[in-house]
Amino acid sequence: MGTSSEVPQAQPPGAAKPQQFYARKATGLVRQVPMLDMIFFNANSTTAFTGALAVGLFVVMPAFPRANILLTIVLGIVGCTFIWMSFALLGAAIPKVGGDYVFNGRILHPIFGLAGNLGAFVAAWLAAGFWAVAVVKAGIAPAFGIVGVTTGNHWWINAGNTLSEKGWVFVIAITTVAVMTLLSILGTKLVMRAQSIFYLVTCVGGLLAFVILLFMSRASFVSHLNSFSRPFTHQSNTYQATIHTAVKGGLKLPDRAGGYSTGNTLGAIYPIIGAAIMWVWWGVYLAAEMKGGGRRNRQLTGIFGAGFGQGLLVLIGAAIFFKTIGYDFFAAANANSYGVPVAPYFGFFAAIGVHSNLVAILISFAVIFAFPPAVYINLAMCQRAPFAWAWDGLAPQWLTKVSDRYHTPVPAILVTFALCVATTAWAAFSTSFATIFTIFTLCGFVTIGITGLAAVTMAWRRPELYRGSAADWKVLGIPVLPVAGVGTLAFTALMVVEAIRFRAALGVSSLAELLGPPIGVIVVGAVYYLGARAFQNRRGIDLDLAYKTIPPD
């Protein structure tokens, strides 16, 4: 894929020379990603369901007391359905590298295309560092602690504490980014297959925990927990003591404070979908590398298969945890009231229930495999964004170079790695872990909102692109795309309002800190595009005309 070029075409004498934008007729990328790997890729967009449960519930339950978590997940799935439909149909209609950058820029305006894509780029850039750090904070360190506590071997506990130090967190996190970068260079098919294997490994551990807790009674769990915890807490009934400590510390629980809270239930949607299900449309950035990426059924399968699959697993998992472990205890434990020196993750509680060190090790270490794929999917977006920008003349042409051997955009991949060193360091050395999570989710809603607008307007703004395309789909005579677009805009507005309303619970201290980054990406996108257009105009190139064309594959 090349950038704007001034290579002339043969013309009759006196005829105006048309502008030729693309220096090559093909990107150099190939359609090599099979459907199953794409479903796993989309599902890994917020980690596999094991990581989503570990991080999502850990963040949500203390921050949104009295939230009906199961209803929150259901409402999140319903709201995300509109988002998934918009991206699936637009991605199938214009299946190019860059995803929303290409179709939003062509349907709406180049500024919208770049601003929305920049929002996703910032979200992915921050998320890559966030999930790389989670390899240690939510994966390795808790796994070591769980093994140490369940086996009584203090070496594991000490090792987990050592690896939790900021320096070690950064080293392991940046090593994870480097490994996923290397796999990205060696071939998209290779790295996609690796992330699929990681996904399956972590699913085995999660499903094992599900099965154990499903067939265990609450009384049996409480008995085992109290027995196991006594040497650490010196309490005969650690289960009730944990709840009492949390309530005394100010935690409000549904059965002690007037039932579930409607406000907190709605507010909890924002972090739940951000950690678990929203981003499963991420595969549109690889649509040009997906087998059959321009077919509606395949895009719908890839996105909805991952979205509903991930959502149902998270919903079922949470329901099982609350049945056996109990909402009150689970919330109290996640509020740091459980007196055992280990992260209160579901794998740990499942291992306690069966008194099995082997099960503890298997489940705990399986969760670790949830996070490297989440690092990769965010790197993949960041790698392809500047690649697509350069194609249209918004970035240096050398970013469009593709390895003839591996069919991967090596320069763009290396630039992405260099950029992600900074965000990985921030995530590792900053104490604002929840703040990073909140900000990258809100930046993503810039992209989602603009895509919703494109979905609403495509049929009348670009009828030549809409008619007969994969996006031109009616159910019972009703056009699906504009309905999905309206739902996407409405859900985006609700999530922005909830993020503002609960910014303190989400770890953000001020409105400026919350809204600054998403507003900033819109402003930067507009200013950058206008500056690039002026620069190219001085070279005799009308950049606006590039957006009236569709880039080749």
NUTOR-838038 format. One record per residue (C-alpha): x, y, z. Coordinates in steps of 0.25 Angstrom, whole numbers, padded with zeros to 4 digits, always signed. Each point is the difference from the previous one (the first is absolute). Layout:
XYZ...
***
This chain:
+0000+0000+0000+0006+0014-0004-0003+0014+0003-0005+0011-0009+0009+0000-0013+0002+0009-0012+0002-0011-0010-0007+0005-0012-0009-0008-0010+0001+0001-0015-0010+0011-0004-0005+0006-0014+0008+0013-0003-0006+0012+0008-0008-0009+0009+0001+0002+0015+0008-0010+0007-0008-0008+0011+0006-0001+0013+0005-0014+0004+0000-0003+0015+0006-0014+0002+0014-0003-0004-0004-0015-0001-0012-0008-0004+0000-0009+0012+0004+0001+0015+0009-0012+0000-0009-0005+0011-0007-0013-0002-0014-0006+0004+0006-0011+0009-0008+0000+0013-0010-0011+0001-0014+0002+0007+0003-0007+0013+0013+0008+0002-0008+0013-0002-0011-0004+0010+0011-0003+0010+0007+0013-0004-0013+0008+0003-0002-0007+0013+0014+0003+0005-0003+0015-0003-0003+0001+0015+0008-0013+0004-0007-0013+0000-0012-0001+0010+0009-0005+0011+0008+0013+0000-0012+0008-0002-0006-0006+0013+0012+0002+0008+0002+0014-0004-0014+0005-0003-0006-0005+0013+0012+0004+0008-0002+0014-0005-0015+0001+0000-0005-0007+0013+0007+0010+0010-0002+0012-0009-0015-0002-0002-0006-0006+0012-0014-0006+0000+0001-0001-0016-0008-0012-0005+0012-0005-0008-0008-0011-0008-0009+0011-0005+0011+0009-0003+0007-0011-0009-0014-0002-0007-0002+0015-0002+0014+0001-0005-0002-0011-0010-0013+0006-0005+0007+0014-0002+0012-0006-0007-0008-0007-0010-0003+0013-0007+0015+0003+0000+0004-0014-0005-0010+0001-0011+0005+0014-0005+0014-0005-0001-0003-0013-0006-0008+0006-0011+0009+0011-0003+0012-0009+0001-0006-0009-0010-0004+0011-0010+0014+0006+0000+0010-0011+0005+0013+0008+0000+0012+0001+0009-0003+0011+0010-0015-0004+0003-0008+0012+0004+0011+0010-0005-0003-0004-0014-0016-0002+0000-0002+0012+0010+0009+0009-0009-0007-0004-0013-0014+0001+0006+0001+0012+0008+0012+0009-0001+0015-0003+0001+0001+0008+0013-0010-0010+0006+0007-0012-0006+0013+0005+0006-0005+0005+0013-0008-0013+0003+0012-0009-0004+0009+0009+0009-0010-0003+0012+0001-0015-0003+0015+0002-0001+0002+0007+0013-0009-0011+0006+0008-0011-0005+0013+0007+0003-0004+0001+0015-0007-0013+0000+0013-0007-0005+0008+0005+0012-0012-0003+0009-0001-0014-0004+0015-0002+0000+0000+0004+0014-0012-0009+0004+0009-0012-0004+0007+0002+0013-0010+0007+0008-0012-0008-0003+0007-0012-0005+0014-0005+0005+0000+0007+0014-0014-0005+0004+0003-0014-0006+0013-0001+0008-0007+0005+0013-0011-0010-0002+0010-0012-0002+0008+0005+0012-0012+0001+0009-0007-0013-0004+0013-0008+0001+0006+0007+0012+0013+0003-0008+0004+0014+0003+0010+0001-0011-0012+0002-0010-0006+0011+0009+0013+0007+0001+0003-0002-0015-0014+0006-0003+0003+0012+0009+0013+0002-0007-0006+0000-0014-0011+0010+0005+0011+0010+0002-0001+0011-0011+0014-0003-0006-0003-0015-0002-0014+0004-0005+0005+0009-0011+0011-0011-0004-0010-0011-0002-0010+0009-0006+0009+0006-0011+0005-0014-0002-0014-0004-0003-0002+0011-0010+0014-0003-0006-0004-0015-0002-0014+0004-0006+0007+0010-0009+0010-0011-0005-0011-0009-0003-0008+0011-0008+0013+0002-0009+0001-0015-0002-0014-0001-0006-0014+0003+0003-0005-0014-0002+0011-0004+0010-0004+0010+0011-0015-0002-0002+0002-0015+0002+0009+0002+0013-0011+0009+0006-0011-0010-0004+0008-0011+0008+0002+0010+0012-0015+0002+0000-0003-0015+0000+0010-0002+0011-0006+0010+0009-0014-0004-0003+0003-0014+0005+0004+0006+0014-0012+0008+0000-0010-0011-0003+0007-0009+0010-0003+0011+0011-0014+0001-0005-0003-0015+0001+0006-0001+0014-0008+0012+0005-0013-0004-0007-0001-0013+0007+0005+0005+0014-0011+0005+0010+0002+0013+0007+0001-0007+0014+0011-0009-0005+0007+0012-0006-0001+0008+0013+0005-0012+0008+0012-0002-0009+0003+0015+0000+0000+0001+0015+0008-0012+0002+0011+0004-0010+0000+0015+0005+0001-0002+0015+0015-0001+0000+0001+0014-0007-0012+0007+0006-0001-0007+0014-0015+0001-0002-0009-0012+0002-0010+0006-0010+0009+0008-0010-0012+0000-0010-0009+0008+0009+0012+0008+0006+0004+0005-0014-0014+0005-0003-0001+0007+0013+0014+0007-0002-0005+0005-0013-0013+0005+0005+0007+0007+0012+0009+0006-0010-0011+0006-0008-0003-0010-0011-0015+0000-0003-0006-0014-0003-0014-0002-0006-0006-0008+0011+0005+0009+0010-0003+0014-0006-0013-0001-0007+0002-0009-0012+0007+0002-0013+0002+0014-0005-0005+0004-0013+0010+0011-0002+0012-0009+0003-0005-0011-0008-0001+0010-0012+0014+0006+0003+0007-0014+0001-0003-0002-0014+0011+0009-0004+0011-0008+0006-0006-0013-0002-0001+0001-0015+0014+0007-0001+0006-0012+0007-0008-0011-0006-0008+0001-0013-0001+0014-0007+0013-0001-0009-0003-0013-0007-0001+0008-0013+0015+0002+0000+0001-0009-0011-0004+0010-0010+0014+0006+0000+0004-0014-0006-0011-0001-0010+0009+0001-0011+0008-0012+0005-0013-0008+0004-0004-0011-0009-0014+0004-0006+0002+0014+0008-0010+0006-0010-0011-0009+0002-0011+0004+0010-0002-0014+0006+0014-0002+0003+0001+0014+0007-0012-0003+0008+0005-0013+0004+0013+0005+0004-0005+0011+0008-0013-0005+0006+0006-0014+0002+0011+0006+0009-0010+0010+0006-0011-0009+0004+0010-0011+0004+0008+0009+0009-0012+0007+0006-0007-0013+0003+0012-0006+0006+0002+0012+0009-0014+0000+0004+0000-0015+0003+0013+0001+0008-0005+0011+0008-0013-0007+0003+0007-0012+0005+0009+0008+0008-0011+0007+0007-0008-0013+0002+0012-0007+0007+0009+0011+0005-0011+0010+0003-0002+0014-0005+0003+0006+0014+0013-0008+0003+0005+0002-0015-0002+0015+0001+0006+0001+0014+0012-0008-0004+0003+0009-0013-0001+0012+0010+0013-0005+0007-0007-0006+0012+0004-0014-0002+0011-0002+0010+0008-0011-0009+0012+0006-0007-0005-0004-0014-0008+0007-0011-0015-0005+0002-0002-0005-0014-0009-0011-0004+0011-0010-0003+0005+0001+0015-0014-0003+0005-0003-0011-0009+0013-0007+0005-0003+0002+0014-0013-0007-0002+0006-0013-0005+0013+0001+0009+0008-0003-0012+0014+0007-0002+0000-0006-0014-0013+0007-0004+0005+0013+0007+0012+0000-0009-0007-0004-0013-0011+0011+0002+0009+0011+0005+0011-0002-0011-0011-0001-0011-0005+0014+0003+0014+0005-0004-0002-0004-0014-0012+0009-0001+0009+0013+0000+0010-0001-0011-0011-0002-0011-0006+0013+0005+0013+0007-0002+0001-0005-0014-0014+0004-0005+0003+0015+0005+0014-0001-0007-0007-0005-0012-0009+0012-0001+0012+0010+0003+0008-0007-0011-0010+0002-0011-0005+0014+0003+0013+0007-0004+0001-0010-0012-0014+0005-0005+0003+0015+0003+0012-0001-0008-0007-0006-0012-0009+0012-0001+0012+0010+0002-0002+0003+0015+0013-0006+0004+0014-0004-0006+0000-0010-0012+0010-0009+0007-0011-0004+0010-0007-0007-0012+0012-0010-0002-0004-0015+0001+0009-0011+0002+0000-0009-0013+0003-0012+0008-0009+0002+0012-0011+0009-0006+0000+0009+0012+0002+0015+0001+0014-0001+0007+0003+0015+0002-0014+0003+0005+0001-0012+0010+0014+0006+0005-0006+0014+0002-0011-0006+0008+0009-0007+0009+0008+0013+0002-0012+0007+0004-0005-0010+0009+0012+0000+0008-0005+0013+0006-0014-0005+0004+0005-0013+0005+0010+0009+0009-0012+0009+0005-0009-0012+0003+0011-0007+0008+0005+0012+0008-0013+0007+0001-0009-0002+0012-0012+0004-0009-0003-0013-0006-0015+0001+0000+0002+0014-0006+0007-0005-0012-0011-0011-0001-0011+0011+0000+0007+0010-0009+0003-0010-0011-0015-0005+0000-0005+0014-0002+0009+0003-0011-0005-0013-0007-0014+0006+0001+0005+0012-0009+0002-0011-0011-0013-0007+0004-0009+0013-0001+0006+0004-0013-0002-0014-0006-0015+0001+0005-0001+0013-0008+0006-0006-0012-0010-0012+0001-0012+0010+0001+0004+0008-0012+0007-0010-0010-0012-0002-0008-0002+0014-0004+0014+0006+0001+0007-0011-0008-0012-0008-0007+0010-0005-0011+0008-0007+0011-0013-0005+0008-0009-0005-0011+0003-0015-0003+0011+0000+0011+0001-0009+0012-0006+0011+0008-0013+0001-0008-0008-0010+0008-0014+0000+0004-0008-0009+0010-0015+0000-0001+0002+0012-0010+0007+0008+0010+0015+0005-0003+0009-0006+0011+0012+0010-0001-0007+0013+0003-0008-0007+0012+0014-0005+0005+0006+0014-0002-0011+0007+0008+0001-0011+0011+0015+0002+0000-0001+0015+0002-0010-0001+0011+0008-0011+0008+0013+0009-0002-0007+0012+0006-0005-0008+0012+0014-0006+0002+0006+0014+0000-0010+0005+0010+0003-0011+0009+0015+0002-0001-0002+0014+0004-0010-0003+0011+0009-0011+0006+0014+0006-0003+0004-0001+0014-0004-0014+0002+0008-0003-0013+0013+0006+0006-0001+0014-0008+0002+0012+0009-0006+0011-0009-0009+0002-0012+0012+0006-0008+0008-0013+0002-0011-0008-0005-0005+0008-0012+0014+0006-0003+0005-0012-0008-0012-0003-0008-0002+0014-0004+0015+0001-0002+0000-0011-0011-0011+0007-0007+0007+0013-0001+0013-0006-0003-0006-0008-0011-0006+0012-0006+0012+0009+0001+0009-0011-0005-0008-0003-0012-0002+0015-0004+0015+0001+0002+0003-0012-0009-0009+0005-0011+0006+0014+0000+0014-0007-0001-0005-0009-0012-0007+0011-0007+0014+0008+0000+0005-0013-0007-0011+0001-0010-0008-0012+0006-0015+0002+0004-0001-0009+0012-0015+0001+0000-0001-0008-0013+0006-0012+0007-0012-0002+0008-0009+0000-0012+0007-0013-0003+0001-0014+0006+0014-0005+0003+0003-0013-0007+0003-0013+0008
***
